[in-house]
């Protein structure tokens, strides 16, 4: 085989090798992009699920605490309304506080 034919054959092999490398690079890039997209979708889905669960938990705890606060506030108001004003004791306390300090 003349050297020209050998060089042509080697060049053809090299071109074919370059095409295979280019195809492999494109396929690798495609797979990496697909894996990244799938990973981002899984993350987003998990994040949204966790966010919804935390929001639901927060809303239910907040509602329970508001109800508890309302009960305590109503009990406090009832106790205040049930108190009788002792004018004489109030007057004595004022005299001790203001006049007694003079």
HELIX and SHEET records of a PDB file:
HELIX    1   1 UNK A    3  UNK A   82  1                                  80    
HELIX    2   2 UNK A   87  UNK A   94  1                                   8    
HELIX    3   3 UNK A   95  UNK A   99  3                                   5    
END                                                                             
